[in-house]
Amino acid sequence: MWGGPGPAKQNVSVIVPVGASLSRAAAELEKAGAIRSSGRFLLFAKVLGGGEAIKAGEYSVPARLSQADVLKLLQSGKTLQRQVTIPEGTPSILVYEALRNAPHLTGDVAVPAEGTILPDSYAYNRGDTRRSVLDRMQKAMSDYLAKAWQKRKPGIAVKTPLEAVTLASIVEKETGKDDERAHVASVFINRLNKGMRLQSDPTIVYGIFGGEGKPSDRPIYKSDLTKQTPYNTYQIKGLPPTPISNPGRAALEAVANPWRTNDLYFVADGTGGHVFAATLEEHNANVRRWRRIEAERSTGNAAARGEEVVDGQPDGDDAEKPPKSN
């Protein structure tokens, strides 16, 4: 029956090639088990199908879908949507790998410039090019950045949209907590306005290891703080030359509209968040508290390597303290 249940016992995938006739589509449907007879399907389609053209693409045909609804599906153009997901803070080398590994995309692309991708989930169809998906990712960032930059607060210490992305990429790597991003942004903006170094651990990691990041079992050593790279914000003043990741919407908004605070420091609080301070005295007390927590968790592996691990923690005689631990 035209409107009765179809033969497929489970969802099936059917590809209708570009320019395919209804007869060709019917043959593909029968081959996939979505209909019983291509001839009968064509007969009913000509008499009862309404005459609307079918659209090319890959379709997921639900189990037991009737012949009438199969035709409506092909006429609707609601093709099977695949997705490639880019989480917030993903460096561009991993965006490239995600596109390269996404099934059924075609062609190739180069690693995009850091900070030019807006993290999100991007739908695509079988046979789409990697270039076309990457173009959409970059346009999404360009469009969103333009809106965020237009609505920015005055005095945010960054002079250009690229600088805003660079700072947002640091904020993104410093905290994953939604309610902290604007606070973290305020600390870095305050430091920039005062001519203080950012002293951000993620920039050190990027300068040494690039976008692929440091091995999970390797801490940040004290010797890393003195390594000369353009991204070592313990050594350079101001922002690094490029973003260190692709920041998401929340991080971009945090930089464009940071909290108004006097805070210049922050350090881990032991619960996955941070505690903030406006003075060095307050910060040192917070650091001592964090070190006690850290000491309780320490396994002594770092000592066995013969190097002093700092993980972003300030030494007691530092004139200018790191704003963050991690």
Secondary structure, 3 states (H helix, E strand, C coil): CCCCCCCCCCCEEEEECCCCCHHHHHHHHHHHCCCCCHHHHHHHHHHHCCCCCCCCEEEEECCCCCHHHHHHHHHHCCCCCEEEECCCCECHHHHHHHHHHCCCCECCCCCCCCCCCCCCEEEECCCCEHHHHHHHHHHHHHHHHHHHHHCCCCCCCCCCHHHHHHHHHHHHHHCCCCCCHHHHHHHHHHHHHCCCCCCCHHHHHHHHHHHHCCCCCCCCEHHHHHCCCCCCCCCCCCCCCCCCCECCHHHHHHHHCCCCCCCCEEEECCCCCEEEECCHHHHHHHHHHHHHHHHHHCCCHHHHHCCCECCCCCCCCCCCCCCCCC
